[in-house]
Amino acid sequence: MGRWEPDAAGRFRAAAIELFAEIGYEQTTVAAIAARAGLTARTFFRYFTDKREVLFDGSGRLQQMMVDALAMAPVEHSAMDAVAAALQKAGELFDDARRPFARVRSVVIAANPDLLEREVAKMAALSGSLALSLRARGVREPDASLAAGAGIAVFRVSFAQWVSESERRSYSEIVNESLARLKEITNQ
Amino acid sequence: MGRWEPDAAGRFRAAAIELFAEIGYEQTTVAAIAARAGLTARTFFRYFTDKREVLFDGSGRLQQMMVDALAMAPVEHSAMDAVAAALQKAGELFDDARRPFARVRSVVIAANPDLLEREVAKMAALSGSLALSLRARGVREPDASLAAGAGIAVFRVSFAQWVSESERRSYSEIVNESLARLKEITNQ
């Protein structure tokens, strides 16, 4: 007990999402997650504060990846091109192996107002970080906040589409299409 | 006590915002708001559930006004033009007489994570309502959600600018400029 377990975090994550899908988020206990993962609750708490954190522990990494990609985009990139680079970078987290987890996660969050509020707050924080990073590139306001806000709109729409039931296209393809649609509708 | 008072809601709102500015949101009690308004706490609770509602009771009306304006925009309007009509309609709530209240409200919300989370959730709900109203006009996805999301980005940026310390331009002027900037940056 408490000893190092190979990919314990990944096993807890997989076990939690299975249980959320099978018996519901509210009904799932940390004890049940640990039992399903073949680990102990004590080990669970070395990786996560609570079951909610299983759903949100990727968001810090997502934000860091996007901010870094934005900062490293070629200096001649426009604000929206830099945001597009950040959105594409996020695709490294959203490959096909991850899609089943992301689908269940989305269903669980949509059904729980507290989780939805947290998800929305994370998106607002992400938008703020992207705007800050754009200003560091020399983009002025209101352009920085507008590009960040529009980018988050593209991200939310694309992500929701990527996890939708019958969708087969990659996250990256969907982001490109959403960016093209945004350009089109702002010109009509 | 409990009898009808002319513009009691307005008096409570003015009293609350004065106290929030003077002694802080956390420190302000309903009793103090009522005393400042020259009314009773009992009367306060006929208009508001709690002090927090003083800050958010306008959001339902804002959403209804924007959704109605969107629905009534000329049928030949593009999705973004219909969203622009909704953003401009909201300006009826944001005239210069309202700016001091809106300024204090923004400062109070920015300083309180719970209030900020609620504000962000309201914006997400507003975005969802606008997307729904666009779909009712025949706008397809992802365009409806992208136009709504981009519109909310414009709204947040414009509103923040409108309440900023030294800003003198009207809400309407700022919205028009933000919409023009959005168009510009999505084409670069």
Interface residues (C-beta under 8 A of the other chain):
Chain A: S78 A79 M80 D81 L116 E117 V120 A121 M123 A124 S127 E141 P142 D143 S145 L146 A147 A148 G149 A150 I152 A153 V154 R156 V157 S158 A160 Q161 E177 S178 R181 L182 K183 E184 I185 T186 N187 Q188
Chain B: S78 A79 M80 D81 L116 E117 V120 A121 M123 A124 S127 E141 P142 D143 S145 L146 A147 A148 G149 A150 I152 A153 V154 R156 V157 S158 A160 Q161 E177 S178 R181 L182 K183 E184 I185 T186 N187 Q188
